[in-house]
Amino acid sequence: MARYTITVEADRPPQIMLGQEIGGATVKELKEVDIELVSAAHLAQKYNLSVTTIRDKLVSINQGTPGKALYNPRLAHDLLTTRVRRGRPRAN
């Protein structure tokens, strides 16, 4: 019997169970891969923002040095995509 590895990238874990049959094969093992940290330049390109804006918004989750800012991509996505409403609500 041969062993095959499939890599999946997603914001949430896939809905796969041990013992489930997928494409004629049975799922034997599930494990999460350690998250690689990404640079501010990578996030700036992905979210179409400047590197300075990325560093300012994500200062709380910086895991690198001040010169080499590194971020967890999942946490960065959450912080960069949530909108913060400021000011008085609109009156109808």
Secondary structure, 3 states (H helix, E strand, C coil): CCCCCCCCCCCCCCCCCCCCEECCEECCCCCCCCCCCEEHHHHHHHHCCCHHHHHHHCHHHCCCCCCCCEECHHHHHHHHHCCCCCCCCCCC
